Structure formats: structure tokens, C-alpha cells
Amino acid sequence: MGKQIVFIIVLLFITAANAQKKQLSYKQVDSTTYAQYLKQDWKPLLELGKQSRIEGIDFYYLKVRMGIAYFKENKMLSAIKFLEEAHAVNSYDIVVQEYLYWAYRYSGLILESRLFYSTINKKLKEQINLDLPFISTLSFNVLATTNIDYDEILQEDAASENNDIRILPKNYQLFSLGMSHPLSKRVNLYHQLSVLPTNSIQQENDEGTLVNESYSGKESRYYIDLTVALGNRWYLDAYFNFISGKYNNENGEVFTNTYTDIVLGGAFTKVFYFARNTVNVSVSNLNGLNQVQAGYSVSLYPLGSTLIVPFGTIQYQNQDPDTNVIFTGGLSYNTEKFSIIGYGTIGELNNFIATNGAIIYNQSATALNEFGASLQFYGKNSIIKVGYSFMEMEDNYYTENFDKTTKTFSFNQQNIIAGITWKF
């Protein structure tokens, strides 16, 4: 009997305590968030708005106020979520239209902003006055690659046997000029021409003596990517990379070898409020080998903004007849003035296609991994980029008939990246 009384008393205390808890009301949320909106108290407004939605109180003007509050807090992806919800309720609100347009722009969804622009109020269109120039961006980039171990491995080769041949890359520089063209509000075209002069040594073990022959080469690449906005933050990319080149023997022999390679592929991208997902597939013929590559990429926006963005990719490669899986992961920190990006790739990068076909790892050696970082500075009408990466490389020996053997040698490679992009 005594235990029952104690239980009843405890139950009464709990009931009384719950009764004393203040439940939010529509009137309280509306008046308080409106006052906070007028005073521009964005953080308290968002805290109250979140609690209100948890308790089931949600209405049009709360969506609008929270969307604008997230916009002012520079959390554009969260702003888009609430502003899109508000726009779905009332598509004629010019304030919502304006904030949603700029939220798309500032979050990097340029094509989405162009599509949305065609639907907004006429006076707002005149105020924004969106212009589609023939060239929206012009970029120049340089990649300088160096074989760190070149001098050492040129002089010694304890692992080779008589008539073993290996190719020793010394260095190369990749010069690229790219342009972006907004063909319409829905379609954007980017294309890039790259020139790649190379230097290498063909080294043969001739009865214990290393005989070196110098080769020089020049490779050209033309890359084109067409991006189409499908609506509701869906995007389709179709890309093509055409590679042609030749290399010459510089030891007095009449010898020139030419080659052409192609890459053709596409990708679907869906941008959610807290993640960007891409599925890609490509077919190619690189260095005489046919391959199919497919993969999945994701970028996460845990803060509802692009301030801190973890990202990763997994790529599956099937190449005459080998298969390979490559993993990439990294993290970027982005502000209005600069971005810092760190990344690492693990897997055999041989005839590997990255960044929707814009980057091709087609040198004869295989990269076993790559680790790097880059820094970007944002000016009013320009972006300056510098970066560095380190790669562990592995290549095969060849017979005197140039048949690839299973015997390998290793070296380390470093890459220095620099570039500038002008925005028009």
C-alpha cells in the first residue's frame, strides 16, 4: 500500500511539471519571429523556428523568415530549402523570389538560378537584369610535373637483367586554356585546349651497361563538357576528350610515333539540401586499351552551407581485361575570400578518368596513390589557384621486343598546379 502511495505522488509531480511546461502557440511563434525578423535577430529566430516546427507549428511566413534568416547567416543551402517551401505555397511573393534567386547564385547553382530567373516577376527581372555573355569565364592553368628520383634511377638499376628496357619520365608541363559559354539559361558549354610537351629516357640494360636514348614528345588535348539543367536541381553532363600526340627519338635515328586517344562519357547530378550526388560513366581508348569506367561521387553540406564540405568518390574501372577500384576522399573549407582543399586518392591510377573527363591519367606509369592540397583566392572578377600533390609511381619493364613484363620499378612524382580564372 505504501509503495502505491509513493507511486501516485511521483506521478502527480510529473504531471504537474509537464503541465507547467510552456507549449508554443501559433500566435506566439508568429509575433515573436516577426519581431526578431524586424530586429534582424537571425539566430534566435532560427532557434525558435526549429522548435516550432518540431512541435508541429509551421506556416508560410515562418518559412519565409527562416529562409531569409539562413540567407543572412550565409547558409545558402538551408535558405534554399525554406525558400523553396515558401515558393511552393505562394509563387507570386517577390521577396521570396529575390532571395531564392540569389541563394541559388551564391550556393553555386548558377544554372538553377538562370532557370528560376525566367519564372520571376517582370520588375524583379528588370532589377536583376541577368545577362548571358558569350564568354562567362576564361581560365589559364599550368601543371608542372617532376620525377623526384630521376637522377638516381637514371644511373642505377640493380633489378634489371640483360635486354631489360624501361621508360623513365623526366618532367612535363601541361598548359591549358579554357572557356565557359552560357548557351542558354538551361545549357552551359565549357571547353579547354591543353598542350603537353614531354621528355623521357628509354633505358636498356646491354650486358650490364645502361644505354640511354632520349625521347621528346608533344601531346594535345581538346576537352568539351555540355551541362544541361533539367530542373529541380537535376543536371546532366555530356563530355568528350580527344587526345593526339607524337614522340621522337633524339639520338639520330629516324623515328616518330603518333597516337590518338578518346574519352566519351556522361554524368547525372542531383543537388539535395545537404548533399550533392553524381553518377558517372565513360568509355575510352587510352594507350591502345579499351575501358569502361563508372562511379559515384558525393559532397556533403553538414552545416547547410558550403563552409565545410567533406567529399568522396568511388570509381570502378574495367580495362582489357583487368578491373580496378579507386577511392578518393577529402575536405574543403570555403569562405567568400578563399578555399582550402585537401584530398587523397588510393588505387591504381592507370588510364584513369577524373572530374567528368577533364583530368586524364594516361602516362605509361601507374600512380599507386596521390595526396595533395590546393588553395584558391577569390577576387571580384578572378580566381587564383595554387596546389601541390605527391604520387607514388610504378611502371613495368619491357623486353627488347617491347612486350610488357611483370617486373616493375618505382619512383616518386610531384605536381605543382597554378592557374587563374577571369569572370565576365
Buried (B, 14 or more C-beta within 10 A) or exposed (E): EEEEEEEEEEEEEEEEEEEEEEEBEEEBBBEBBBEBBEEEBBEBBBEBBEEBBEEEBBBBBBBBBBBBBBBBBBBBBBBBBBBBBBBEEEEEBEEBBBBBBBBBBBBBBBBBBBBBBEEBEEEBBEEBEBEEEEEBBBBEBEBBBBBEBBEEBBEEBEEBEEBBBBBBBBBBBBBBEBBBBBEBBBBBBBBBBBBBBBBBBBBBBEEEEBEEBEBEBBBEBEBBBBBBBBEEBEBBBBBBBBBBBEBBBEEEEEEEEEBEBEBBBBBBBBBEBBBBBBEBBBBBBBBEBEBBBBBEBBBBBEBBBBBEBEBBBBBBBEBEEEEBEBBBBBBBEBEEEEBEBEBBBBBBBBBBBBEBBBEBBBBBBBBBBBBBBBEBEBEEEBBBBEBEBBBBBBBBBBEEEEEEEEEEBEBEBBBBBBBBBBBE
